[in-house]
Amino acid sequence: MKSIKELLVNIKQLLLKQSCALCKQSSNCLVCDYCFKDLEKQLSFNKDQIILDDEYDYYHLFNYSKEIQLLLKKLKFNKDVLVISIFETLIYRWWEDFAKEYLNEVDEIIVVPIHRFRYLYRGFNQSELLANKLADCINIEPNFKACKRKKYTKAQAKSSKKDREMQIRNVFELTQSIKSKHLVVFDDVFTTGSTLKELIKTVKLSRDIKKISIVTLVKAGL
């Protein structure tokens, strides 16, 4: 039986004259074969270290190219969840070609939560949709209930690092204890690291986490 997402893809292809979201050429898919191959070439196969409150292993799949920026805009602001199918395929490729060497022992995945008001408006948390595929690759269940965002904050895309740190202070709450040998904290975009730093500070209240790694779909900062 086809999933709801697959049915939506099929319906959209039937009702609309499909064109590639990136190059606008005729295509049977959201992204044509040529543009998809270009996205594959953009995949990052690097393991980095970043310092937030401590030093962490950091992995990202893409830099903030114009193609990735356009797809994320369609997902987050146009609410086009069909974009997820493109990213899912790329996450699987990244996992098979690189990440499973470093992340195969991960036993817990959490994501940066969004406030319930933003969830109601958008209908989804894009980081959860993306992290689901990574969890599938690792063969674990993601944990989206361990933390919540207890304060609503305005969009931070144009905020400075200092402003972000002020806005994000104490916005997260640990709702259940986390016990993990290797925890991945996942987000869609890394910009200044302020949000991830604040979330990790909250997560560490569990005091039963041996290792934390950070994975984001996109690196826009650093």
FENCORGI-V574320 format. One record per pair of residues at least 12 apart in sequence whose ideal C-beta (glycine too) atoms are under 8 Angstrom apart, sorted by the first residue. I is the first residue (numbers start at 1). GAP is how many residues later the second one is. D is the distance in Angstrom with one decimal. If there is no record, write none. Layout:
I;GAP;D / I;GAP;D
This chain:
5;76;7.0 / 5;77;7.5 / 5;79;7.1 / 5;80;6.6 / 8;73;7.4 / 8;74;6.4 / 9;21;7.8 / 9;73;5.8 / 9;76;6.5 / 12;70;6.5 / 13;15;6.6 / 13;16;8.0 / 18;12;7.5 / 20;12;3.9 / 20;15;5.6 / 21;49;6.8 / 21;50;6.8 / 21;53;6.3 / 21;62;7.7 / 22;13;4.3 / 22;45;5.4 / 22;48;6.4 / 22;49;7.6 / 23;12;5.4 / 30;52;5.5 / 30;53;6.8 / 30;55;7.2 / 30;56;6.1 / 31;40;7.9 / 31;55;5.4 / 35;32;7.0 / 36;50;7.2 / 36;53;7.9 / 38;29;7.0 / 39;23;8.0 / 39;28;6.4 / 39;29;7.7 / 39;47;7.4 / 39;51;6.1 / 40;50;6.8 / 40;53;6.3 / 42;20;5.5 / 42;21;7.1 / 42;23;6.0 / 42;25;7.3 / 42;26;7.2 / 43;18;5.9 / 43;19;6.9 / 43;47;6.5 / 43;50;6.6 / 43;51;5.3 / 43;54;7.6 / 43;55;7.9 / 44;15;7.9 / 44;16;5.6 / 44;17;6.0 / 44;18;6.4 / 44;19;6.9 / 44;175;7.5 / 45;49;7.5 / 45;52;6.7 / 45;53;4.2 / 46;13;7.5 / 46;14;7.9 / 47;12;6.2 / 47;55;6.0 / 48;12;7.9 / 50;143;6.6 / 50;164;6.9 / 50;172;6.9 / 52;141;5.4 / 52;144;6.3 / 52;145;4.0 / 52;148;6.3 / 53;144;5.7 / 53;147;6.5 / 53;148;6.0 / 56;144;7.8 / 56;156;5.8 / 56;157;6.2 / 56;158;5.2 / 57;45;7.3 / 57;156;4.5 / 57;157;7.2 / 58;132;7.7 / 58;155;7.3 / 58;156;4.8 / 58;157;7.8 / 58;158;7.9 / 59;40;6.4 / 59;43;7.3 / 59;44;7.5 / 59;154;7.0 / 59;155;7.2 / 59;156;4.8 / 59;157;7.8 / 60;130;6.4 / 60;155;7.2 / 60;156;4.9 / 60;157;7.1 / 60;158;6.4 / 60;159;4.0 / 61;29;6.6 / 61;30;6.8 / 61;33;5.2 / 61;155;7.7 / 61;156;5.3 / 61;157;7.1 / 62;155;6.4 / 62;156;5.0 / 62;157;7.3 / 63;155;7.1 / 63;156;5.7 / 63;157;7.8 / 64;125;7.5 / 64;154;5.5 / 64;155;6.9 / 64;156;4.0 / 68;149;8.0 / 68;150;5.7 / 71;12;5.2 / 71;15;6.6 / 71;16;7.4 / 72;54;7.9 / 72;116;6.9 / 72;117;7.2 / 72;145;7.9 / 72;146;6.9 / 75;51;5.5 / 76;46;7.3 / 76;50;5.7 / 76;112;7.7 / 79;43;6.3 / 79;44;6.4 / 79;45;7.9 / 81;43;6.6 / 81;48;7.0 / 84;42;7.9 / 84;45;5.0 / 84;46;7.1 / 87;43;5.9 / 87;46;7.4 / 87;130;6.7 / 88;42;7.9 / 88;45;4.4 / 91;39;6.9 / 91;42;4.6 / 91;43;5.8 / 91;46;6.9 / 92;41;6.8 / 92;45;6.2 / 95;39;7.0 / 95;42;4.1 / 95;43;8.0 / 96;41;7.9 / 99;38;7.7 / 99;116;8.0 / 100;37;7.1 / 100;38;8.0 / 102;111;7.9 / 103;35;6.5 / 103;79;7.8 / 103;81;6.7 / 103;110;6.9 / 103;112;7.6 / 104;34;6.9 / 105;76;7.0 / 105;77;5.3 / 106;32;5.3 / 106;34;6.9 / 106;76;4.8 / 106;77;7.3 / 106;78;5.1 / 106;107;7.3 / 107;33;6.2 / 107;73;5.5 / 107;74;5.5 / 107;75;5.9 / 107;76;7.7 / 108;32;7.2 / 108;35;5.7 / 108;70;6.3 / 108;71;8.0 / 108;72;3.9 / 108;74;7.5 / 108;75;4.7 / 108;76;7.2 / 109;22;5.5 / 109;25;6.5 / 109;26;5.2 / 109;29;7.4 / 109;31;6.7 / 109;33;4.4 / 109;34;6.6 / 109;74;7.5 / 109;75;4.7 / 109;77;5.9 / 110;32;7.3 / 110;33;5.3 / 110;34;7.2 / 110;36;5.3 / 110;37;6.3 / 110;68;7.3 / 110;73;6.9 / 110;74;7.5 / 110;75;5.8 / 110;76;7.1 / 110;89;8.0 / 110;93;6.9 / 111;14;6.7 / 111;16;4.0 / 111;17;5.4 / 111;20;4.9 / 111;31;7.3 / 111;33;6.3 / 111;74;7.6 / 111;75;4.8 / 111;76;6.6 / 112;15;5.7 / 112;73;7.5 / 112;74;7.5 / 112;75;4.4 / 112;83;5.8 / 112;84;6.9 / 112;87;5.6 / 113;12;6.9 / 113;31;7.5 / 113;34;5.5 / 113;35;5.4 / 113;36;4.6 / 113;59;7.1 / 114;13;7.9 / 114;35;6.0 / 115;34;4.6 / 115;36;7.2 / 115;37;4.5 / 115;38;7.3 / 116;33;7.8 / 117;35;5.5 / 118;34;7.4 / 125;19;7.7 / 126;62;5.3 / 127;59;5.9 / 127;60;5.5 / 127;61;4.9 / 128;14;7.3 / 128;16;5.5 / 130;56;7.1 / 130;58;6.2 / 130;87;5.7 / 131;13;8.0 / 131;55;4.4 / 134;50;7.4 / 134;52;6.7 / 134;81;6.8 / 143;35;7.2 / 145;30;6.3 / 145;31;6.3 / 146;28;6.8 / 146;29;6.3 / 146;30;5.2 / 146;32;5.2 / 146;57;7.4 / 147;25;5.4 / 147;26;6.7 / 147;27;5.8 / 147;28;6.3 / 147;52;6.6 / 147;55;6.1 / 147;56;6.6 / 148;24;7.2 / 148;25;5.4 / 148;27;5.4 / 149;22;5.6 / 149;23;6.0 / 149;24;7.9 / 150;21;6.4 / 150;22;6.9 / 150;23;4.5 / 151;19;7.3 / 151;20;4.3 / 153;14;4.9 / 153;15;6.5 / 153;18;6.0 / 154;13;7.1 / 156;12;7.5 / 156;35;7.8 / 156;39;7.7 / 161;31;4.2 / 161;33;6.3 / 164;27;7.7 / 164;28;5.4 / 164;30;4.1 / 164;31;7.1 / 165;27;7.9 / 165;29;4.7 / 165;33;8.0 / 168;26;5.3 / 168;27;5.4 / 168;30;4.8 / 169;29;6.7 / 170;28;7.7 / 171;27;6.7 / 172;26;6.1 / 172;27;5.3 / 172;30;4.2 / 173;29;6.9 / 174;28;5.4 / 174;29;6.8 / 174;31;5.1 / 174;32;6.7 / 177;29;5.0 / 177;31;6.8 / 178;25;6.2 / 178;28;4.2 / 178;30;6.9 / 178;31;6.0 / 179;27;7.1 / 179;29;4.6 / 179;30;7.5 / 180;28;7.4 / 180;29;4.9 / 180;30;6.9 / 180;31;8.0 / 181;29;4.7 / 181;30;6.8 / 182;28;6.7 / 182;29;4.7 / 182;30;8.0 / 182;31;6.8 / 183;20;7.3 / 183;26;5.2 / 183;28;6.9 / 183;29;5.0 / 183;30;7.3 / 184;28;7.8 / 184;29;5.3 / 184;30;7.4 / 184;31;5.4 / 185;14;6.4 / 185;15;6.1 / 185;18;7.0 / 185;27;6.2 / 185;28;7.5 / 185;29;5.3 / 185;30;7.5 / 186;28;7.9 / 186;29;5.0 / 186;30;7.0 / 187;27;7.8 / 187;29;4.9 / 187;30;7.8 / 188;28;6.6 / 188;29;5.0 / 188;30;6.6 / 189;27;6.2 / 189;28;6.8 / 189;29;4.7 / 189;30;7.9 / 189;31;5.4 / 190;24;7.7 / 190;26;4.3 / 190;28;6.9 / 190;29;5.0 / 190;30;6.4 / 190;31;5.6 / 190;32;6.9 / 191;29;5.0 / 191;30;4.3 / 192;29;5.3 / 193;28;6.8 / 193;29;7.8 / 196;18;6.1 / 200;12;6.3
